[in-house]
Amino acid sequence: MKPSELKRLIIGSLDENADPQLAARKLEEEGVSFDFSKGFIDKVIDRVASGADTVSREIEFSRSMRIVFNRIALTGVAAIVLLLISIFMGEGSFSLNSFLGLGDTYDEGIICLLTGN
């Protein structure tokens, strides 16, 4: 079958009123066959199904990572809070200066820098 005839068949099959059996008969007359091996349908279905498993595994992995991250982040925040409390207890006060990590000697310098005086 010439490429131009094949092209005409393909374009003709796009017409709404075209008979699909006509194109199949013409191809069979030219010796073109569309016989698939045994188990072809099962192989195609298995491939399609395995792709869906991959997508669901990726979604499950990202969900698990989000849960693990949240647990680690909460544990980290708790550790930071405990560290701050231990520092405050060691210094002996819960004042604003101890919270900001400032001593008495730095107050005037920081106030000067912030106010511009």
PEJOVEN-V628356 format. One record per backbone hydrogen bond with DSSP energy under -1.0 kcal/mol. NH is the residue of the N-H (numbers start at 0). CO is the residue of the C=O. E is the energy in kcal/mol with one decimal. If there is no record, write none. Layout:
nh co e
NH CO E
NH CO E
//
This chain:
nh co e
5 1 -2.1
6 2 -2.4
7 3 -2.1
8 4 -2.2
9 5 -2.3
10 6 -2.6
11 7 -2.7
12 8 -1.7
14 11 -1.1
17 14 -1.0
22 18 -1.1
23 19 -1.8
24 20 -2.6
25 21 -2.3
26 22 -2.1
27 23 -2.3
28 24 -2.3
29 25 -1.3
31 26 -2.6
39 36 -1.6
42 38 -2.2
43 39 -2.3
44 40 -2.5
45 41 -2.4
46 42 -2.2
47 43 -2.4
48 44 -2.6
49 45 -2.3
50 46 -1.6
51 47 -1.3
52 48 -1.5
53 49 -1.6
54 50 -1.7
55 51 -2.2
56 52 -2.3
57 53 -2.2
58 54 -2.2
59 55 -2.4
60 56 -2.6
61 57 -2.4
62 58 -2.2
63 59 -2.3
64 60 -2.5
65 61 -2.0
66 62 -1.9
67 63 -2.6
68 64 -2.6
69 65 -2.3
70 66 -2.2
71 67 -2.5
72 68 -3.0
73 69 -2.5
74 70 -2.0
75 71 -2.5
76 72 -2.5
77 73 -2.3
78 74 -2.2
79 75 -2.2
80 76 -2.4
81 77 -2.4
82 78 -2.2
83 79 -2.6
84 80 -2.5
85 81 -2.3
86 82 -2.2
87 83 -2.7
88 84 -2.6
89 85 -2.1
90 86 -2.1
91 87 -1.8
92 87 -1.2
98 94 -1.9
99 95 -2.4
101 96 -3.2
109 105 -2.2
110 106 -2.4
111 107 -2.1
112 108 -2.0
113 109 -2.6
114 110 -2.4
115 111 -2.0
//
